Amino acid sequence: MLQKAELVPEDNSCKRFASRYANAATLVFEESLKRGKGSQRSSCKQEQAVKIIDSNMLAFHPRRSKEVNSAKCFLGYRRLKRFLRELLDGLRDMNRTNLSASTLKLQKTHHLLEMEYRDLSEKYEKRRELGRGGFAVVHEVADKKKGDVLACKQIEKERLLHSGMERLLVKEIRAMERMRGAPRAMQLRDVLEDATHVYLVVDHCVGGDLRGTVAAHLQQHGCYTEAAAADLMRRMAAAVLSCHERGVIHRDVKFENFLWSDPGGRGELKLADFGLAAFWEPEDPPIRERCGTAPFMAPEVWTGLGYTAAADAWALGILMAVLLTGDSPFHFEDNKQCAEATCSQAVEWEIPPLSLVSRHARDLLSRLLEKDPARRMPVSEMMAHPWLREGGTATESSVKAVMRGCMDSVLDMDGFRQAALILLARKTIDDGRSQAFFRAFQKCDTDGDGLISMEELKSSLKTLYSHATESHVRGFLEKFDVNGKGAIDITGFTAALLHLRFPDDELRLLVNSFDLFDHNHDGTVTLQDLKVAVMDCGITMTTEMHEELRTLQDDVAGCILREKFNRLWGVDSKHAHNTPRTEADLEGHSLGGESLSWFSSLVYFKDLDLGESMRMKTKSR
């Protein structure tokens, strides 16, 4: 706002001052009129008050006398002052009517979707608000003629244009039109546009998004059983497959974008939000635009070297890992670390919690989280995997159940199983396959002395399993203190982690340990071989162990054959592995609502897809 001038400019300076601003004002309004020509063709009835100032009133004619008295000069100054005030008022009016730079762009483009303006209220009754985002507000609406209850996404055109994202809206509409008839995808029912908004009328999924369902379940139970996880994965994969069959890559597959059709997490699970979708066919070149939500973006998306529909398969793999373990398979704090971890960090299959997942589930997960997109399992093949298909190998087992069983079985572990695990650990280290175990060991060895003390073990077990007791801590220290130092070294630590795995996987390891006891490789193990191996592991042969060996010894050869050797690990033997494998097996163990510590720490899961700080819905240009 202009303030009163204290001094009156002299004659020549007054003329130059007035002429300069008069000419500038003329140029400003000429440009404004040029930009506004297109608006006259608009069918919009909105009226815009544009003030046209006649700048000739301030123009000076050179033929006039150069002598200008003070009164005339002051009169010219007042006219200039009035003109500038009106100019500023006009600019303020433009701001109040949202005539910003993006709106001027809107005036030029008029119909963003090149369709006739229609009023939403003519066809639909707007009801309660369902949610809002950066560019849109979602309302519940009812079709006035049919009575159908739908959802309407009301998108503000000015904000969309101001951010330069209008092409994404057009692409979203085109993608949803291509998805018409797909039962697993949210259907686009209508599109309307008026002077200020675009309206997308879609199915109203009253059950909310899958994100809320998963978060609530993990909060209560810690993880999903494999059967329940497989059911959800089957639904999500079917929805993504319907996109790929129509030449659409979703590019933002995550829990938040799957919606339940019925309340309470029931009904159909539909894929929504095609704002980042892209069109791609197998014969097309790879897409290079980097976009998506950070924790679910595939390595090839981060690198910018080009990606295909395989990027959606990677996102499904991340979702599967979260369902089974309650956590992402990668560790990071921000987007930069997320990109580095996704592209270079190895998935630690031999370390809990992934080591506690069944072999078939781990097989599918490893194929989805393959960093090379050319070797990654396509979604079409994923649907036929034994673990995922209906009636497949997914059982009621859960990571929580397996972990509890592993912890309890340490307390009554016999010397043969203990020796076998230690021999397998030595073999793993000698073969150079202990990198993951060594990384885990370093995290537990907080003082860096190469040994895990009683206190470090207690802290580590509590971190791994929040309900670990003093008995569990003493049991681990007793069974895996290989050197008798009152602490666990890397060999004992590796042996302990070989035990913390899915029961069938541990049994397979123990059966394969026969060759480690068969020193002369003749297909048999003598009593002396077993005794030497057990004592070499720092284990004392007990009377019960001697009795067990005599029952397994072959009467003719005086040695133990492979078939009888396997009875040590629970094959038709009283030493059957008692690790519970299902949620039902845990009844009577007073689990209540306990959960593994990595499950109960849902802060990370919230960052994974609930937190705005981890949300990357941007594009690189």
C-alpha positions as CSV (number, residue, x, y, z in Angstrom):
1,M,0.0,0.0,0.0
2,L,1.3,3.4,-1.0
3,Q,2.1,6.0,1.7
4,K,1.8,9.7,1.3
5,A,4.8,11.4,-0.2
6,E,6.4,14.2,1.9
7,L,8.1,15.9,-1.1
8,V,6.9,16.9,-4.5
9,P,9.2,15.9,-7.3
10,E,10.6,18.6,-9.6
11,D,9.2,19.2,-13.1
12,N,11.4,16.9,-15.2
13,S,11.7,14.2,-12.7
14,C,7.9,14.2,-12.3
15,K,7.5,13.8,-16.1
16,R,10.0,10.9,-16.3
17,F,8.5,9.2,-13.2
18,A,4.9,9.4,-14.5
19,S,5.8,8.4,-18.1
20,R,7.9,5.4,-17.0
21,Y,5.0,4.0,-14.8
22,A,2.3,4.9,-17.4
23,N,4.2,2.9,-20.1
24,A,4.8,0.0,-17.7
25,A,1.1,-0.1,-16.8
26,T,0.1,-0.1,-20.4
27,L,2.3,-3.1,-21.1
28,V,1.0,-5.0,-18.0
29,F,-2.6,-4.6,-19.0
30,E,-2.0,-5.3,-22.7
31,E,-0.4,-8.6,-21.6
32,S,-3.3,-9.3,-19.3
33,L,-5.8,-8.7,-22.1
34,K,-3.8,-11.1,-24.4
35,R,-3.9,-13.8,-21.8
36,G,-7.6,-13.3,-21.1
37,K,-8.7,-13.5,-24.7
38,G,-9.3,-17.2,-24.5
39,S,-11.6,-16.9,-21.5
40,Q,-14.2,-15.1,-23.6
41,R,-14.8,-18.4,-25.4
42,S,-15.4,-20.3,-22.2
43,S,-18.8,-21.6,-21.4
44,C,-18.2,-20.8,-17.8
45,K,-20.5,-18.0,-16.6
46,Q,-18.0,-16.7,-14.0
47,E,-17.6,-12.9,-14.3
48,Q,-14.3,-11.3,-13.9
49,A,-14.0,-7.6,-13.2
50,V,-10.9,-6.3,-15.1
51,K,-10.2,-2.6,-14.6
52,I,-8.8,-0.9,-17.7
53,I,-6.9,2.3,-16.9
54,D,-6.5,4.9,-19.6
55,S,-2.8,5.7,-19.4
56,N,-3.1,8.6,-21.8
57,M,-4.2,10.8,-18.9
58,L,-0.6,10.7,-17.8
59,A,1.0,11.0,-21.2
60,F,3.1,14.1,-21.9
61,H,3.2,15.7,-25.3
62,P,6.6,16.9,-26.3
63,R,5.3,19.9,-28.2
64,R,3.8,21.4,-25.1
65,S,5.8,24.0,-23.2
66,K,8.5,22.5,-21.0
67,E,7.5,24.9,-18.2
68,V,5.4,23.1,-15.8
69,N,4.4,24.8,-12.7
70,S,4.3,23.2,-9.3
71,A,0.5,22.9,-9.2
72,K,0.4,20.9,-12.5
73,C,3.2,18.7,-11.4
74,F,1.5,18.0,-8.1
75,L,-1.8,17.2,-10.1
76,G,0.1,14.7,-12.3
77,Y,1.7,13.1,-9.2
78,R,-1.8,12.7,-7.6
79,R,-3.1,11.1,-10.8
80,L,-0.1,8.7,-10.9
81,K,-0.6,7.9,-7.2
82,R,-4.3,7.1,-7.9
83,F,-3.4,5.0,-10.9
84,L,-0.9,2.9,-8.9
85,R,-3.4,2.5,-6.0
86,E,-6.0,1.2,-8.5
87,L,-3.4,-1.1,-10.0
88,L,-2.5,-2.6,-6.6
89,D,-6.2,-3.0,-5.8
90,G,-6.7,-4.8,-9.0
91,L,-3.9,-7.1,-8.3
92,R,-5.3,-7.8,-4.9
93,D,-8.7,-8.5,-6.5
94,M,-7.0,-11.0,-8.8
95,N,-5.4,-12.7,-5.8
96,R,-8.7,-12.9,-4.0
97,T,-10.4,-14.5,-7.0
98,N,-7.6,-17.0,-7.3
99,L,-6.3,-15.5,-10.5
100,S,-2.8,-16.7,-9.9
101,A,-0.3,-17.7,-12.5
102,S,-1.7,-21.2,-12.6
103,T,-5.2,-19.9,-13.0
104,L,-4.1,-17.8,-15.9
105,K,-2.8,-21.0,-17.4
106,L,-6.2,-22.5,-16.6
107,Q,-7.8,-19.6,-18.5
108,K,-5.8,-20.5,-21.5
109,T,-6.5,-24.3,-21.4
110,H,-10.1,-23.9,-20.2
111,H,-11.4,-27.5,-20.2
112,L,-8.6,-29.5,-18.6
113,L,-10.2,-32.7,-19.9
114,E,-11.6,-31.2,-23.1
115,M,-15.2,-31.9,-22.0
116,E,-18.2,-29.8,-21.4
117,Y,-18.6,-28.4,-18.0
118,R,-21.1,-30.2,-15.8
119,D,-22.3,-29.4,-12.3
120,L,-21.8,-32.3,-9.9
121,S,-25.0,-31.5,-8.0
122,E,-27.1,-32.0,-11.1
123,K,-26.5,-35.8,-11.0
124,Y,-25.1,-36.6,-7.6
125,E,-25.9,-35.7,-4.0
126,K,-22.8,-34.9,-2.0
127,R,-22.6,-36.3,1.5
128,R,-20.0,-36.7,4.1
129,E,-16.2,-36.2,3.6
130,L,-14.2,-39.5,3.4
131,G,-10.7,-38.1,3.3
132,R,-8.4,-35.5,1.8
133,G,-5.0,-35.3,0.2
134,G,-2.7,-32.8,-1.4
135,F,-4.8,-32.1,-4.4
136,A,-8.2,-33.7,-3.7
137,V,-11.0,-34.2,-1.2
138,V,-13.0,-37.4,-1.3
139,H,-16.7,-37.3,-0.5
140,E,-19.4,-39.9,-0.4
141,V,-22.0,-39.2,-3.1
142,A,-25.3,-40.8,-4.1
143,D,-26.6,-41.1,-7.7
144,K,-29.9,-39.1,-7.7
145,K,-31.5,-41.4,-10.2
146,K,-30.2,-44.9,-9.4
147,G,-29.5,-44.4,-5.7
148,D,-26.1,-46.0,-5.9
149,V,-23.7,-44.8,-3.1
150,L,-20.3,-44.0,-4.6
151,A,-17.1,-42.0,-3.8
152,C,-16.2,-38.8,-5.5
153,K,-12.6,-37.5,-5.7
154,Q,-12.8,-33.7,-6.1
155,I,-9.6,-32.4,-7.5
156,E,-8.7,-28.7,-7.4
157,K,-7.6,-27.7,-10.9
158,E,-5.6,-24.6,-9.8
159,R,-3.4,-26.5,-7.4
160,L,-3.0,-29.3,-9.9
161,L,-1.8,-26.9,-12.6
162,H,0.4,-25.0,-10.2
163,S,2.3,-28.2,-9.4
164,G,2.5,-29.2,-13.0
165,M,0.8,-32.6,-12.3
166,E,-2.1,-32.2,-14.7
167,R,-0.8,-34.9,-17.0
168,L,-0.8,-37.4,-14.2
169,L,-4.5,-36.8,-13.7
170,V,-5.1,-37.4,-17.4
171,K,-3.0,-40.6,-17.2
172,E,-4.9,-41.8,-14.2
173,I,-8.2,-41.4,-16.0
174,R,-6.9,-43.2,-19.0
175,A,-5.5,-46.0,-16.8
176,M,-8.8,-46.4,-15.0
177,E,-10.7,-46.5,-18.3
178,R,-8.5,-49.3,-19.5
179,M,-9.2,-51.2,-16.2
180,R,-13.0,-51.2,-16.8
181,G,-14.4,-54.6,-16.1
182,A,-11.5,-55.8,-14.0
183,P,-13.1,-57.2,-10.8
184,R,-10.0,-56.6,-8.6
185,A,-9.6,-52.9,-9.6
186,M,-11.6,-50.0,-8.4
187,Q,-13.9,-49.0,-11.2
188,L,-14.3,-45.5,-12.6
189,R,-18.0,-44.7,-12.9
190,D,-18.1,-41.1,-14.1
191,V,-15.9,-38.1,-14.8
192,L,-17.1,-34.5,-14.6
193,E,-15.4,-31.1,-14.8
194,D,-16.5,-27.6,-14.0
195,A,-14.6,-24.3,-13.9
196,T,-12.6,-25.1,-10.8
197,H,-12.6,-28.8,-10.2
198,V,-12.4,-32.2,-11.8
199,Y,-14.6,-35.0,-10.3
200,L,-13.8,-38.7,-10.5
201,V,-16.7,-40.8,-9.4
202,V,-15.6,-44.3,-8.4
203,D,-16.6,-47.3,-6.3
204,H,-17.2,-46.6,-2.7
205,C,-15.1,-49.2,-0.8
206,V,-16.6,-48.8,2.7
207,G,-14.2,-51.3,4.4
208,G,-11.2,-48.9,4.3
209,D,-7.7,-49.7,3.1
210,L,-5.6,-52.7,3.8
211,R,-3.0,-50.6,5.6
212,G,-5.3,-50.2,8.6
213,T,-6.2,-53.9,8.6
214,V,-2.5,-55.0,8.5
215,A,-1.4,-52.5,11.1
216,A,-4.1,-53.5,13.5
217,H,-3.3,-57.2,13.0
218,L,0.4,-56.8,13.6
219,Q,-0.3,-54.7,16.7
220,Q,-2.4,-57.5,18.2
221,H,-0.7,-60.7,16.8
222,G,2.7,-59.7,15.7
223,C,2.5,-61.4,12.3
224,Y,0.2,-63.3,10.0
225,T,0.1,-67.0,9.7
226,E,1.4,-68.2,6.4
227,A,-2.1,-69.3,5.3
228,A,-3.5,-65.9,6.1
229,A,-0.6,-64.1,4.4
230,A,-1.0,-66.3,1.3
231,D,-4.7,-65.4,1.1
232,L,-4.0,-61.7,1.1
233,M,-1.1,-62.1,-1.3
234,R,-3.3,-64.1,-3.7
235,R,-5.8,-61.2,-3.7
236,M,-3.2,-58.5,-4.2
237,A,-1.3,-60.4,-6.9
238,A,-4.6,-61.1,-8.8
239,A,-5.3,-57.3,-8.8
240,V,-1.8,-56.4,-10.1
241,L,-2.0,-59.2,-12.7
242,S,-5.2,-57.7,-14.0
243,C,-3.3,-54.5,-14.6
244,H,-0.4,-56.2,-16.4
245,E,-2.9,-58.1,-18.6
246,R,-4.3,-54.7,-19.8
247,G,-0.9,-53.2,-20.4
248,V,-0.8,-51.1,-17.2
249,I,2.0,-50.9,-14.6
250,H,0.6,-49.6,-11.3
251,R,4.0,-48.3,-10.0
252,D,2.6,-47.6,-6.5
253,V,1.7,-51.0,-5.1
254,K,1.4,-50.8,-1.3
255,F,-1.1,-51.7,1.4
256,E,-2.6,-48.2,1.3
257,N,-3.8,-48.6,-2.3
258,F,-5.8,-51.8,-1.6
259,L,-9.3,-51.2,-0.4
260,W,-12.0,-53.5,1.1
261,S,-15.4,-53.5,-0.5
262,D,-17.2,-54.4,2.7
263,P,-16.8,-53.2,6.3
264,G,-14.5,-55.0,8.8
265,G,-11.9,-56.0,6.3
266,R,-14.2,-58.3,4.3
267,G,-15.5,-58.6,0.8
268,E,-13.4,-58.0,-2.3
269,L,-9.9,-56.4,-2.1
270,K,-9.6,-53.8,-4.9
271,L,-6.6,-52.0,-6.2
272,A,-7.0,-48.2,-6.3
273,D,-5.1,-45.0,-6.9
274,F,-3.8,-45.2,-10.5
275,G,-2.3,-41.7,-10.3
276,L,1.2,-43.0,-11.1
277,A,0.2,-45.8,-13.5
278,A,2.0,-46.1,-16.8
279,F,1.2,-48.0,-20.0
280,W,3.7,-50.6,-21.0
281,E,3.7,-53.7,-23.2
282,P,6.4,-56.4,-23.4
283,E,7.6,-55.0,-26.8
284,D,7.9,-51.5,-25.4
285,P,11.3,-50.0,-24.2
286,P,11.8,-49.8,-20.4
287,I,10.3,-46.8,-18.5
288,R,12.9,-44.5,-16.9
289,E,10.7,-42.1,-14.9
290,R,11.5,-42.5,-11.2
291,C,8.3,-42.5,-9.1
292,G,6.5,-44.5,-6.4
293,T,6.6,-44.8,-2.6
294,A,10.2,-45.3,-1.4
295,P,10.2,-48.5,0.6
296,F,8.4,-50.3,-2.3
297,M,10.4,-49.1,-5.2
298,A,12.5,-51.7,-7.0
299,P,16.2,-51.4,-7.5
300,E,15.9,-50.6,-11.2
301,V,13.4,-47.8,-10.4
302,W,16.0,-46.2,-8.1
303,T,18.9,-46.5,-10.6
304,G,16.9,-44.9,-13.4
305,L,18.2,-47.5,-15.9
306,G,14.8,-48.5,-16.9
307,Y,12.1,-50.8,-15.6
308,T,9.1,-52.9,-16.7
309,A,6.1,-54.6,-15.0
310,A,8.7,-56.5,-12.9
311,A,8.8,-53.4,-10.6
312,D,5.3,-54.3,-9.4
313,A,6.4,-57.8,-8.6
314,W,9.2,-56.4,-6.3
315,A,6.6,-54.3,-4.4
316,L,4.5,-57.4,-3.9
317,G,7.6,-59.1,-2.4
318,I,8.1,-56.3,0.1
319,L,4.4,-56.6,1.1
320,M,4.8,-60.4,1.5
321,A,7.8,-59.9,3.8
322,V,5.9,-57.5,6.0
323,L,2.9,-59.9,6.3
324,L,5.1,-62.8,7.3
325,T,7.6,-61.1,9.6
326,G,6.1,-57.7,10.5
327,D,9.1,-55.8,9.0
328,S,10.8,-54.9,5.8
329,P,13.6,-57.1,4.7
330,F,15.8,-54.0,4.4
331,H,17.0,-51.6,7.1
332,F,17.1,-47.8,6.5
333,E,16.1,-44.5,8.1
334,D,15.4,-42.2,5.2
335,N,14.9,-42.2,1.4
336,K,18.6,-42.1,0.7
337,Q,19.4,-45.1,2.8
338,C,16.3,-46.8,1.4
339,A,17.7,-46.4,-2.1
340,E,21.1,-47.7,-1.1
341,A,19.6,-50.7,0.9
342,T,17.3,-51.6,-2.0
343,C,20.0,-51.6,-4.6
344,S,22.9,-53.1,-2.6
345,Q,21.8,-54.6,0.7
346,A,21.5,-58.4,0.7
347,V,18.4,-60.1,2.1
348,E,19.5,-62.1,5.2
349,W,17.7,-65.3,4.7
350,E,19.7,-67.2,7.3
351,I,18.9,-64.7,10.1
352,P,15.7,-64.3,12.0
353,P,13.0,-63.4,11.2
354,L,13.3,-64.7,7.6
355,S,15.0,-67.9,8.8
356,L,11.8,-68.7,10.7
357,V,9.7,-68.7,7.5
358,S,8.9,-71.9,5.7
359,R,11.0,-73.1,2.8
360,H,8.2,-72.6,0.2
361,A,7.4,-69.1,1.4
362,R,11.1,-68.2,1.4
363,D,11.4,-69.6,-2.2
364,L,8.6,-67.4,-3.5
365,L,9.9,-64.4,-1.5
366,S,13.4,-64.8,-2.8
367,R,12.1,-64.9,-6.4
368,L,10.2,-61.7,-5.9
369,L,13.0,-59.9,-4.2
370,E,15.5,-60.8,-6.9
371,K,17.5,-57.6,-7.7
372,D,17.9,-58.5,-11.3
373,P,14.5,-57.7,-12.9
374,A,15.3,-60.1,-15.8
375,R,15.5,-63.0,-13.3
376,R,12.6,-61.8,-11.1
377,M,9.4,-63.9,-11.1
378,P,6.6,-62.3,-13.1
379,V,3.3,-61.8,-11.4
380,S,1.7,-64.3,-13.8
381,E,4.0,-67.1,-12.7
382,M,3.7,-66.0,-9.1
383,M,0.0,-67.0,-9.1
384,A,1.0,-70.6,-9.9
385,H,3.6,-71.0,-7.1
386,P,2.9,-73.9,-4.7
387,W,2.9,-71.6,-1.6
388,L,0.5,-69.1,-3.2
389,R,-2.1,-71.1,-5.0
390,E,-5.3,-72.1,-3.3
391,G,-4.9,-75.4,-1.4
392,G,-1.1,-75.0,-1.6
393,T,1.7,-75.5,0.9
394,A,1.0,-72.5,3.1
395,T,0.0,-73.7,6.6
396,E,-1.1,-72.2,9.8
397,S,2.5,-71.8,10.8
398,S,3.7,-68.4,11.9
399,V,7.1,-66.9,12.7
400,K,5.9,-66.2,16.3
401,A,5.0,-69.9,16.8
402,V,8.3,-71.1,15.4
403,M,10.3,-68.7,17.5
404,R,8.7,-69.7,20.7
405,G,9.3,-73.4,19.9
406,C,13.0,-72.7,19.1
407,M,13.5,-70.8,22.4
408,D,11.9,-73.6,24.5
409,S,13.6,-76.5,22.7
410,V,17.1,-75.1,23.7
411,L,16.3,-75.9,27.3
412,D,16.1,-79.7,26.7
413,M,18.4,-80.0,23.6
414,D,20.5,-83.2,23.8
415,G,24.2,-83.5,23.2
416,F,23.9,-85.0,19.7
417,R,21.8,-82.2,18.3
418,Q,24.1,-79.7,20.1
419,A,27.2,-81.3,18.5
420,A,25.6,-81.5,15.1
421,L,24.8,-77.7,15.1
422,I,28.3,-76.8,16.2
423,L,29.8,-79.0,13.5
424,L,27.5,-77.4,10.9
425,A,28.5,-74.0,12.2
426,R,32.2,-74.8,11.7
427,K,31.5,-76.1,8.2
428,T,29.6,-72.9,7.4
429,I,32.5,-70.7,8.6
430,D,35.1,-72.8,6.8
431,D,33.1,-72.7,3.5
432,G,33.0,-68.9,3.7
433,R,29.2,-68.7,4.0
434,S,29.1,-66.9,7.4
435,Q,29.0,-63.3,6.3
436,A,25.4,-62.8,7.4
437,F,26.1,-64.6,10.7
438,F,29.2,-62.4,11.3
439,R,27.2,-59.2,10.7
440,A,24.6,-60.3,13.2
441,F,27.4,-61.3,15.7
442,Q,29.0,-57.8,15.4
443,K,25.7,-56.2,16.3
444,C,25.4,-58.4,19.5
445,D,29.1,-58.0,20.5
446,T,28.7,-54.5,21.7
447,D,32.1,-54.2,23.3
448,G,33.9,-55.7,20.3
449,D,36.0,-58.2,22.2
450,G,35.0,-61.1,19.9
451,L,32.8,-62.8,22.5
452,I,29.1,-62.4,23.5
453,S,29.0,-62.2,27.3
454,M,26.0,-63.1,29.5
455,E,24.8,-59.5,29.6
456,E,25.2,-59.1,25.8
457,L,23.4,-62.4,25.2
458,K,20.6,-61.3,27.5
459,S,20.2,-58.0,25.7
460,S,20.4,-59.6,22.3
461,L,17.8,-62.3,23.1
462,K,15.5,-59.6,24.6
463,T,15.8,-57.6,21.4
464,L,15.1,-60.6,19.3
465,Y,12.3,-62.0,21.5
466,S,10.7,-59.8,24.0
467,H,9.5,-62.6,26.2
468,A,12.9,-64.4,26.6
469,T,13.4,-65.5,30.2
470,E,16.5,-66.0,32.4
471,S,16.2,-69.7,31.7
472,H,16.4,-69.1,27.9
473,V,19.5,-66.9,28.4
474,R,21.2,-69.6,30.6
475,G,20.2,-72.3,28.2
476,F,21.7,-70.6,25.2
477,L,24.9,-69.8,27.0
478,E,25.2,-73.4,28.3
479,K,24.5,-75.1,24.9
480,F,26.6,-72.8,22.7
481,D,29.6,-71.9,24.8
482,V,31.9,-74.0,22.7
483,N,35.2,-73.0,24.4
484,G,33.9,-73.1,28.0
485,K,34.8,-69.4,28.5
486,G,31.4,-68.4,29.9
487,A,30.7,-66.5,26.7
488,I,29.7,-67.4,23.1
489,D,32.2,-67.0,20.2
490,I,31.3,-66.8,16.5
491,T,31.1,-70.5,16.1
492,G,28.6,-70.9,19.0
493,F,26.7,-67.9,17.8
494,T,26.4,-69.4,14.3
495,A,25.2,-72.7,15.7
496,A,22.5,-70.9,17.7
497,L,21.3,-69.1,14.6
498,L,21.2,-72.4,12.7
499,H,18.8,-73.6,15.4
500,L,16.6,-70.5,15.1
501,R,14.9,-71.5,11.9
502,F,11.8,-73.3,10.5
503,P,11.6,-76.8,12.0
504,D,11.8,-78.6,8.6
505,D,14.8,-76.5,7.6
506,E,16.7,-77.4,10.8
507,L,15.8,-81.1,10.4
508,R,17.2,-81.0,6.9
509,L,20.5,-79.5,8.2
510,L,20.7,-82.2,10.9
511,V,20.1,-85.0,8.4
512,N,22.9,-83.6,6.2
513,S,25.3,-83.6,9.2
514,F,25.8,-87.3,8.8
515,D,28.8,-86.6,6.6
516,L,30.4,-84.5,9.3
517,F,30.4,-87.5,11.6
518,D,31.4,-90.0,8.9
519,H,35.2,-89.3,9.1
520,N,36.3,-92.0,6.6
521,H,33.4,-91.4,4.2
522,D,32.3,-95.0,4.0
523,G,28.6,-94.3,4.6
524,T,28.6,-95.4,8.2
525,V,29.3,-93.8,11.6
526,T,31.0,-95.8,14.3
527,L,30.4,-95.3,18.0
528,Q,34.0,-94.0,18.3
529,D,33.3,-91.4,15.5
530,L,30.3,-90.0,17.4
531,K,32.1,-89.9,20.7
532,V,35.1,-88.1,19.2
533,A,32.9,-85.6,17.4
534,V,30.8,-84.9,20.5
535,M,33.8,-84.4,22.8
536,D,35.5,-82.2,20.2
537,C,32.6,-79.9,20.5
538,G,33.2,-79.6,24.3
539,I,30.2,-81.8,25.1
540,T,30.4,-84.6,27.7
541,M,28.9,-88.0,26.8
542,T,26.2,-88.8,29.3
543,T,24.8,-92.2,30.2
544,E,21.6,-91.4,28.3
545,M,23.6,-90.7,25.2
546,H,25.5,-94.0,25.5
547,E,22.2,-95.8,25.8
548,E,20.9,-94.0,22.7
549,L,23.9,-95.0,20.7
550,R,23.5,-98.7,21.6
551,T,19.9,-98.8,20.4
552,L,21.1,-97.3,17.0
553,Q,24.1,-99.5,16.5
554,D,23.8,-102.2,13.8
555,D,24.2,-105.7,15.3
556,V,26.2,-107.1,12.4
557,A,28.6,-104.2,11.4
558,G,28.9,-102.7,14.8
559,C,28.2,-99.2,13.4
560,I,25.4,-96.8,12.7
561,L,23.9,-96.6,9.2
562,R,22.5,-93.3,7.8
563,E,18.8,-94.5,8.2
564,K,19.3,-95.1,12.0
565,F,21.4,-92.0,12.4
566,N,18.5,-89.9,11.3
567,R,16.5,-91.1,14.2
568,L,18.6,-88.9,16.4
569,W,16.8,-85.9,14.9
570,G,13.2,-87.0,15.5
571,V,12.5,-89.4,12.6
572,D,10.4,-92.1,14.3
573,S,12.2,-91.4,17.5
574,K,11.4,-90.1,21.0
575,H,13.7,-87.2,20.1
576,A,11.1,-85.8,17.7
577,H,11.4,-82.1,17.3
578,N,8.8,-80.5,19.6
579,T,8.9,-77.0,18.1
580,P,5.3,-75.8,17.7
581,R,4.5,-75.0,14.1
582,T,1.0,-73.5,14.3
583,E,-0.9,-71.0,16.3
584,A,-3.0,-73.8,17.7
585,D,0.1,-75.6,19.0
586,L,0.8,-72.6,21.2
587,E,-2.4,-72.9,23.2
588,G,-1.5,-73.6,26.8
589,H,1.9,-71.8,26.5
590,S,0.4,-68.6,28.0
591,L,1.4,-66.5,25.0
592,G,-1.5,-64.1,25.3
593,G,-0.8,-61.1,23.1
594,E,3.0,-61.4,23.2
595,S,5.0,-60.7,20.1
596,L,8.5,-60.6,18.9
597,S,10.2,-57.3,19.5
598,W,10.6,-56.6,15.9
599,F,6.9,-57.0,15.6
600,S,5.9,-54.9,18.5
601,S,8.1,-52.1,17.3
602,L,5.5,-50.8,14.8
603,V,7.2,-47.4,14.5
604,Y,9.3,-48.7,11.6
605,F,6.2,-50.2,10.0
606,K,4.5,-46.8,10.3
607,D,7.5,-45.2,8.6
608,L,7.2,-48.0,6.0
609,D,4.0,-46.8,4.5
610,L,2.0,-44.7,7.0
611,G,4.5,-42.0,7.6
612,E,4.6,-39.0,5.3
613,S,8.4,-38.7,5.7
614,M,8.9,-42.0,3.9
615,R,6.4,-41.2,1.2
616,M,8.0,-40.6,-2.2
617,K,5.3,-39.8,-4.7
618,T,7.4,-37.7,-7.0
619,K,8.8,-37.9,-10.4
620,S,12.2,-37.1,-11.8
621,R,12.4,-35.0,-14.9
